[in-house]
Amino acid sequence: MGTVKAVCTSDIKGIQKTGTDSVTLEEDFGITGDAHAGKWHRQVSLLGYESIEDFKEKGAQVNDGSFGENIIVEGFDLKTLPIGTRFACNEVILELTQIGKECHAHCAIYHEMGDCIMPREGVFTKVVRGGTIAVGDTIDIVG
């Protein structure tokens, strides 16, 4: 069992996301109002709270959403989970579709730190069943 530590959105791709109290997820689309929503396999991004905290210990000055992540989750080593893993949070079901991503143009974090964790530790999901996710909610692996 894990915990949702933050939920973040942005209406423009390629920028840091902004934290909010809750988000609404639409089946096979993503987070309402988020630039990455759409009919594709990377509708919602997740990043591990522990990974972010480890990166902060190296001197990174980052906030929730700094890596472009939608949901920060505590309690799972997300990058080690197999493709197809499903997460349940309230009525929402997310399915893991991709681990990491290619970083074509290094972000501000990379330029400052010489590294960024999102390309190797961030994971991407599609929304199997929609609903609402809020900070503090419990999230479970269900398959």
Secondary structure, 3 states (H helix, E strand, C coil): CEEEEEEEECCCCCCCCEEECEEEEECCCEECCCCCCCCCCCCEEEEEHHHHHHHHHCCCCCCCCCCCCCEEEECCCHHHCCCCCEEEECCEEEEEEEECCCCCCCCHHHHHHCCCCHHHHCEEEEEEECEEEECCCEEEECC
